[in-house]
Amino acid sequence: MSLSLKIEKQFAQNTERVKSIDLHPTQPWILASLYSGSVSILNYESQTIEKSFKVTDSPVRSAKFIAREKWIVAGTDDAFIRVYNYETMEKIIEFEAHKDFIRSVAVHPTLPYLLSASDDKVIKLWNWEEGWKCTRIFEGHSHYVMQVAINPKDTNTFASGSLDGTIKIWNIGSSAPSFSLDGHSKGVNCIDYFISGDKPYLLSGSDDYTAKVWDFETKSCVQTLEGHEHNVSTVCVHPELPILITGSEDGTVRIWHAATFVLENTLNYDLGRVWAVGYKKGSSQVVFGCDSGMVVIKINGSDI
């Protein structure tokens, strides 16, 4: 069974190096965090930049919408978390969150929680209803923690990927990991959860040039996706289509069948290394963030 995918480039926007992408759940907005220390909100319907502002002088490696509060949260290389109201652009709070670069932030879908991951090797849980109090520190990685992702089917659990080569699964109520997934020969840069046939899986991308699919109920790797010629820097699983998406420092995006793991398409938009991918439920649009800008594509597909 192959997929019939129609991939249409909608537009590209040249920017400074993009380190993260997030799509607003209801507005036609792309939040891009930039290596230059700024964040931008791009309207993909009007194809214009709605807002852009300087956060700090150091890279913003991760920024997310907290739509229910009308906020943007940004984690930066100066180890601070900063929160802004995206309507007024007023800074709500800033605080020193870690002892080193912040690589990733993840917003809990229902509770007032933010997870942050850092080069200081720990993950922290923040409660904004308690004045952004740090309510738990998660320890167990032996190198930089590159990404955290909350399990959409069990939001008390989350995963982390680290340059120590492991993926760790955690429970919000415990400071120690529940278990580790080992199999990459180099550091893990990125992770995403997905469901296939009612079973939960994880997708990971690594400096070993591969992505891996994990059945974390059996704690085993079920597939290795090979073909990239450099570090796999971003992965995602499309919520509407049966596809896995990997982006790499080789400048390509690869699209894989989520059930057969066959490579379906390789895309290259000549924007340099690919650092981030964004999508949202109910939309066929996918956004890639690269060294010299971002590109918005539309993917339509049907099983044939």
Legacy VTK file of the C-alpha trace (Angstrom):
# vtk DataFile Version 3.0
C-alpha trace
ASCII
DATASET POLYDATA
POINTS 304 float
0.000 0.000 0.000
1.488 3.294 -1.076
0.249 6.790 -0.485
-0.835 9.221 -3.152
0.464 12.502 -1.762
-0.098 15.822 -3.434
2.403 18.298 -2.020
1.929 21.933 -2.893
4.321 24.679 -1.845
2.185 27.623 -0.721
4.855 30.179 0.066
8.283 30.736 1.569
9.378 33.524 3.888
13.033 34.454 4.202
14.076 35.057 7.800
17.082 34.552 9.995
17.712 30.976 11.157
14.519 29.396 12.510
14.967 27.150 15.559
11.353 26.265 16.390
7.894 26.427 14.824
4.481 26.351 16.506
1.048 26.819 14.935
-1.780 28.528 16.790
-4.744 26.158 17.275
-7.390 28.600 15.946
-5.684 31.637 14.367
-3.755 31.391 11.050
-0.504 32.107 12.845
2.950 30.551 12.740
5.188 31.285 15.722
8.843 31.112 14.722
11.684 31.458 17.196
14.943 32.671 15.727
18.615 32.087 16.407
19.033 35.877 16.378
17.058 36.214 19.637
13.718 37.292 18.144
10.325 35.684 17.689
7.952 36.310 14.793
4.275 35.611 14.224
3.551 35.010 10.554
0.005 34.951 9.164
-0.068 32.137 6.611
-3.362 33.312 5.076
-2.244 36.873 4.341
1.416 35.740 4.037
2.539 38.667 6.170
4.450 39.020 9.415
1.928 40.139 12.044
4.352 40.687 14.903
8.080 40.391 15.422
10.060 41.384 18.465
13.398 40.899 20.159
13.354 38.586 23.172
17.051 38.615 24.036
20.488 38.751 22.422
20.914 34.976 22.499
19.140 32.293 20.425
15.508 31.414 21.135
15.603 27.658 20.617
11.988 26.969 21.579
8.799 29.041 21.669
5.200 27.921 22.021
1.740 29.421 22.061
-0.266 29.004 25.274
-3.459 29.882 23.454
-5.835 29.550 26.394
-3.938 32.360 28.170
-3.166 34.357 24.978
0.525 33.903 25.738
3.794 33.084 24.017
6.443 31.299 26.086
10.077 31.335 24.973
13.129 29.434 26.222
16.519 30.897 25.357
20.264 30.350 25.510
20.592 32.828 28.391
18.725 30.185 30.473
15.629 32.373 30.952
11.982 31.611 30.300
9.999 34.633 29.132
6.238 34.887 28.761
4.420 37.503 26.649
0.797 38.389 25.972
0.596 37.985 22.194
-2.197 40.558 21.820
-0.534 43.417 23.723
3.086 42.132 23.466
3.389 42.914 27.178
5.969 40.796 28.984
4.122 38.831 31.681
7.181 37.406 33.443
10.806 36.453 32.950
12.857 34.243 35.212
16.098 32.291 35.191
14.928 28.717 34.747
18.096 26.678 34.184
21.886 26.838 34.458
22.512 26.489 30.715
20.814 26.791 27.291
17.100 25.945 27.197
16.541 23.572 24.271
12.827 22.840 24.488
9.592 23.883 26.158
6.324 21.900 26.106
2.904 23.119 27.216
0.552 20.756 29.011
-2.742 20.531 27.067
-5.047 21.046 30.068
-3.129 21.785 33.281
-1.225 25.046 33.981
2.106 23.304 33.433
5.169 23.993 31.333
8.056 21.568 30.907
11.514 22.897 30.046
14.621 20.960 28.998
18.168 22.227 29.111
21.845 21.653 28.507
22.132 21.492 32.316
20.847 17.876 31.827
17.577 18.346 33.728
13.915 18.880 32.908
11.794 21.175 35.061
8.048 21.423 35.614
6.600 24.936 36.111
3.110 25.797 37.378
1.967 29.213 36.186
-1.050 29.251 38.511
1.423 29.104 41.400
3.433 32.075 40.170
5.588 29.987 37.831
6.865 27.919 40.721
9.136 25.007 39.814
7.227 22.055 41.233
9.514 19.217 40.116
12.999 18.614 38.695
13.499 15.488 36.576
16.995 14.027 36.688
18.503 11.052 34.877
20.072 12.228 31.612
23.859 12.461 31.446
24.064 15.011 28.582
22.063 17.908 27.103
18.288 17.338 27.015
17.273 18.367 23.505
13.489 17.967 23.507
10.524 17.116 25.724
7.123 15.964 24.425
3.956 15.264 26.413
2.082 12.041 25.654
-1.259 13.151 24.133
-2.976 9.915 25.211
-1.700 10.043 28.803
-0.838 13.620 29.714
0.668 12.538 33.043
3.584 11.096 31.085
6.162 12.631 28.779
9.279 11.713 26.841
12.676 13.352 26.501
15.511 12.970 24.027
19.113 13.659 24.961
22.591 13.786 23.502
23.384 10.915 25.877
21.769 8.785 23.144
18.671 7.806 25.124
14.983 8.571 25.143
13.510 8.557 28.620
9.861 8.185 29.610
8.721 10.047 32.723
5.692 10.470 34.934
4.896 14.000 36.071
4.626 12.720 39.645
8.152 11.270 39.850
11.574 12.886 39.550
13.212 9.713 38.204
12.557 8.266 34.746
10.176 5.333 34.384
12.411 3.715 31.753
14.811 4.423 28.897
14.809 3.519 25.211
18.292 2.785 23.914
19.220 2.134 20.299
20.575 5.279 18.686
24.357 5.246 18.322
24.603 9.026 18.833
22.625 11.791 20.501
18.837 12.130 20.189
17.682 15.562 18.992
13.934 15.231 18.637
10.896 13.116 19.518
7.177 12.956 18.803
4.352 10.698 19.940
1.878 9.070 17.583
-0.878 6.473 17.542
-1.026 3.713 14.936
-3.669 1.005 15.104
-4.636 2.159 18.638
-1.083 1.568 19.837
1.134 4.384 21.073
4.535 4.900 19.460
7.405 7.347 19.605
9.381 8.738 16.692
12.932 9.937 17.374
15.636 11.631 15.318
19.360 11.428 15.978
22.860 12.587 15.155
23.403 9.034 13.852
21.515 10.225 10.701
18.518 7.974 11.400
15.033 8.228 12.810
13.580 5.368 14.830
10.043 4.236 15.590
9.559 2.870 19.116
6.824 0.760 20.642
7.257 2.050 24.161
4.825 -0.493 25.635
7.275 -3.260 24.687
10.228 -0.819 25.000
11.507 -1.870 21.586
12.536 -0.223 18.316
10.238 -1.473 15.561
11.757 0.401 12.617
14.804 2.463 11.700
14.300 5.088 8.988
17.515 5.468 7.001
18.379 7.834 4.171
19.303 11.211 5.619
22.901 12.232 5.008
23.332 14.326 8.153
21.878 14.735 11.663
18.094 14.342 11.941
17.131 17.589 13.671
13.322 17.494 13.743
10.580 14.873 13.519
6.815 14.958 13.565
3.851 12.738 12.928
1.046 14.371 10.989
-2.235 14.335 12.957
-4.474 13.993 9.881
-2.428 11.970 7.397
-0.662 8.603 7.914
2.799 10.110 7.471
5.963 10.585 9.479
8.044 13.666 8.682
11.773 13.991 9.328
13.943 17.052 8.762
17.716 17.085 8.680
20.843 19.166 8.579
21.288 17.667 5.090
18.687 20.243 3.951
15.959 17.739 3.138
12.581 16.820 4.546
11.587 13.196 4.141
8.036 11.886 4.288
7.479 8.278 5.307
4.386 6.088 5.356
3.315 5.767 9.007
2.205 2.139 8.654
4.724 0.620 6.211
7.605 3.070 6.959
8.358 3.311 3.247
9.927 6.587 2.079
7.239 8.409 0.075
8.840 11.781 -0.766
12.030 13.773 -0.319
11.674 17.562 -0.324
14.356 20.233 -0.580
13.446 23.924 -0.663
17.048 25.253 -0.715
16.712 27.061 2.602
19.662 25.307 4.234
19.521 22.986 7.215
16.049 22.045 8.451
15.583 22.716 12.174
11.855 22.622 12.900
8.506 21.418 11.640
5.061 22.576 12.695
1.500 21.448 12.066
-1.916 21.608 13.668
-4.927 19.333 14.000
-7.539 19.767 11.328
-5.123 21.271 8.824
-3.216 19.797 5.910
-0.585 22.540 6.144
2.918 21.822 7.366
5.578 24.433 8.066
9.339 23.906 7.986
11.867 26.175 9.661
15.349 26.322 8.149
18.628 28.239 8.164
17.366 31.005 5.883
13.619 31.013 6.390
10.455 28.969 6.487
8.250 27.308 3.923
4.550 26.462 4.144
3.306 23.448 2.200
-0.039 21.747 1.863
-0.178 17.948 1.820
-3.231 16.112 0.573
-3.230 12.360 0.454
-5.298 9.252 0.136
-4.445 5.582 0.433
-4.422 3.876 -2.959
LINES 1 305
304 0 1 2 3 4 5 6 7 8 9 10 11 12 13 14 15 16 17 18 19 20 21 22 23 24 25 26 27 28 29 30 31 32 33 34 35 36 37 38 39 40 41 42 43 44 45 46 47 48 49 50 51 52 53 54 55 56 57 58 59 60 61 62 63 64 65 66 67 68 69 70 71 72 73 74 75 76 77 78 79 80 81 82 83 84 85 86 87 88 89 90 91 92 93 94 95 96 97 98 99 100 101 102 103 104 105 106 107 108 109 110 111 112 113 114 115 116 117 118 119 120 121 122 123 124 125 126 127 128 129 130 131 132 133 134 135 136 137 138 139 140 141 142 143 144 145 146 147 148 149 150 151 152 153 154 155 156 157 158 159 160 161 162 163 164 165 166 167 168 169 170 171 172 173 174 175 176 177 178 179 180 181 182 183 184 185 186 187 188 189 190 191 192 193 194 195 196 197 198 199 200 201 202 203 204 205 206 207 208 209 210 211 212 213 214 215 216 217 218 219 220 221 222 223 224 225 226 227 228 229 230 231 232 233 234 235 236 237 238 239 240 241 242 243 244 245 246 247 248 249 250 251 252 253 254 255 256 257 258 259 260 261 262 263 264 265 266 267 268 269 270 271 272 273 274 275 276 277 278 279 280 281 282 283 284 285 286 287 288 289 290 291 292 293 294 295 296 297 298 299 300 301 302 303
